[in-house]
Amino acid sequence: MIKRDFCLNQLIAKRHSSKIKIIIGLRRSGKSYLLTNIYKQHLLSLGVEEKQIIIISLDDEENDALIKVPNSFKKIMVLNKPFLSYHDEKVYF
């Protein structure tokens, strides 16, 4: 497995910033793996609850409604806790 310490440390350092974090890189370079495995495990080890981590694969047709209806997140946001949302794949310009 490729070490991703630099990227992981950047995410950890900026965790409490309200700014959106964007991870860019070549296709199949480990962006999703970094978020959905490495960073997720780090958050869980800090005591972040699983239900606070939201992973949405936007290249899955099943999630197309989330693209069209951003208000879908209102149900999730009633937790009164911060949550992390990872949106993977679809890009609109």
VOFIVEX-797556 format. One record per residue (C-alpha): residue in one letter; x, y, z. Coordinates in pm, 1 decimal, m for minus. Layout:
BEGIN
- bake	u	v	w
- a	X	Y	Z
...
# end
This chain:
BEGIN
- bake	u	v	w
- m	0.0	0.0	0.0
- i	121.9	350.8	m82.8
- k	179.2	580.9	215.5
- r	m40.6	887.8	203.5
- d	87.6	1059.4	517.6
- f	119.7	1404.6	360.8
- c	m239.8	1411.8	234.1
- l	m373.4	1256.8	553.8
- n	m189.0	1510.9	768.7
- q	m328.3	1794.5	558.1
- l	m683.2	1665.7	611.3
- i	m625.3	1623.5	983.1
- a	m479.4	1973.8	1017.9
- k	m775.2	2133.4	836.8
- r	m1044.8	1914.2	992.5
- h	m1213.3	2188.1	1196.2
- s	m1204.1	2445.9	918.0
- s	m1546.1	2521.5	772.4
- k	m1396.2	2547.1	424.4
- i	m1465.9	2274.5	170.6
- k	m1170.7	2046.2	110.2
- i	m1115.5	1926.1	m244.4
- i	m884.4	1638.1	m318.9
- i	m770.2	1623.1	m677.7
- g	m554.5	1372.0	m855.2
- l	m527.6	1136.4	m1144.9
- r	m791.7	871.4	m1193.1
- r	m728.7	565.9	m972.4
- s	m461.7	743.9	m768.8
- g	m621.3	669.5	m430.1
- k	m833.7	977.7	m359.1
- s	m1140.5	775.6	m263.4
- y	m932.6	523.6	m70.1
- l	m773.1	804.3	129.2
- l	m1114.0	938.4	233.1
- t	m1325.5	626.1	266.6
- n	m1066.2	411.2	439.9
- i	m766.5	591.5	585.3
- y	m927.4	921.5	692.8
- k	m1249.7	750.8	798.4
- q	m1055.7	515.8	1027.8
- h	m871.5	812.7	1173.1
- l	m1200.3	990.5	1249.7
- l	m1350.2	678.7	1406.3
- s	m1040.2	640.6	1625.3
- l	m1103.1	996.1	1753.9
- g	m1456.2	903.5	1858.2
- v	m1647.6	1041.7	1559.9
- e	m1961.7	832.5	1524.2
- e	m2014.9	627.6	1209.5
- k	m2345.9	809.3	1146.9
- q	m2157.3	1141.2	1128.8
- i	m1955.1	1020.0	829.7
- i	m2151.1	1026.9	506.3
- i	m2002.0	871.8	194.7
- i	m2191.3	921.2	m130.4
- s	m2068.9	776.9	m455.9
- l	m2217.7	1004.6	m719.3
- d	m2127.1	773.6	m1004.1
- d	m2383.8	529.0	m862.3
- e	m2716.5	583.2	m1041.3
- e	m2891.7	505.1	m714.4
- n	m2769.0	842.3	m581.2
- d	m2880.3	1055.5	m878.0
- a	m3164.1	1199.9	m671.2
- l	m2910.8	1353.4	m432.9
- i	m2761.2	1550.8	m718.9
- k	m3100.7	1687.9	m818.9
- v	m3230.1	1751.2	m467.5
- p	m2968.0	1909.2	m238.8
- n	m3232.1	1945.4	32.9
- s	m3202.1	1569.9	85.9
- f	m2931.2	1649.3	337.0
- k	m3176.0	1823.9	571.6
- k	m3272.2	1489.8	726.9
- i	m2909.4	1416.4	803.4
- m	m2832.1	1757.9	948.7
- v	m3075.7	1724.3	1239.4
- l	m2815.5	1530.5	1433.9
- n	m2695.6	1862.4	1582.0
- k	m2342.6	1735.9	1537.0
- p	m2091.7	1813.9	1267.6
- f	m2091.5	1568.0	982.3
- l	m1853.5	1489.8	701.1
- s	m1983.0	1425.5	354.7
- y	m1766.1	1274.4	80.9
- h	m1891.4	1315.7	m274.1
- d	m1708.0	1093.6	m514.9
- e	m1679.4	1094.4	m895.2
- k	m1939.6	1318.8	m1061.4
- v	m1807.6	1658.0	m1160.6
- y	m2016.0	1932.9	m1321.6
- f	m1866.9	2242.0	m1480.2
# end
